[in-house]
C-alpha cells in the first residue's frame, strides 16, 4: 500500500477477551504487526456497549483452516484496492 494511504489508515483492535487482554498484553501483541496499530480494552460491559453503538456484529470464534489463513470475506488484495479509495473519499471528515 502506498505510504500516503497507509499514513491515513488507523487500525484499531478491540479485544473480545478483556480478562486476558490487558493494555500491556495488547500492546505486545499488536507490536508484532505494526507499532501504529491501536488496541482497546475495558470491562465486558463497556466493550459490549461500544460494539452495539458501532453496530458491529458479535465476534465468533472459528477454527483455523488447514492453510492457516482466517478468511473474513476480504482478501489482502481487496484491502490494498479498497483502502486508497476510502481514503480518497474523505471518510475521516464524515
BELPE-V66327 format. One record per backbone hydrogen bond with DSSP energy under -0.5 kcal/mol. CO is the residue of the C=O (numbers start at 1). NH is the residue of the N-H. E is the energy in kcal/mol with one decimal. If there is no record, write none. Layout:
# BELPE-V66327
co,nh,e
CO,NH,E
CO,NH,E
This chain:
# BELPE-V66327
co,nh,e
2,5,-0.9
2,6,-2.6
3,7,-2.4
5,8,-1.7
6,9,-1.1
9,11,-0.5
10,12,-0.6
11,13,-0.5
11,38,-3.0
12,14,-0.5
13,15,-0.5
13,40,-2.9
17,20,-1.2
17,21,-2.5
20,22,-1.4
22,26,-2.7
23,27,-2.5
24,28,-2.2
25,29,-2.3
26,30,-3.2
27,31,-2.3
28,32,-0.5
29,32,-1.1
30,33,-1.8
30,34,-2.5
34,37,-1.7
38,13,-3.3
40,15,-2.3
43,47,-2.5
44,48,-2.4
45,49,-2.3
46,50,-2.3
47,51,-2.5
48,52,-2.4
49,53,-2.5
50,54,-2.2
51,56,-2.4
52,55,-1.0
65,68,-2.0
68,70,-0.5
69,71,-0.7
75,79,-2.0
76,80,-2.5
77,81,-2.1
78,82,-3.1
79,83,-2.8
80,84,-0.6
81,85,-0.7
82,86,-2.4
83,87,-2.7
84,88,-2.3
85,89,-1.3
86,91,-1.1
87,90,-1.4
90,93,-1.6
91,94,-1.7
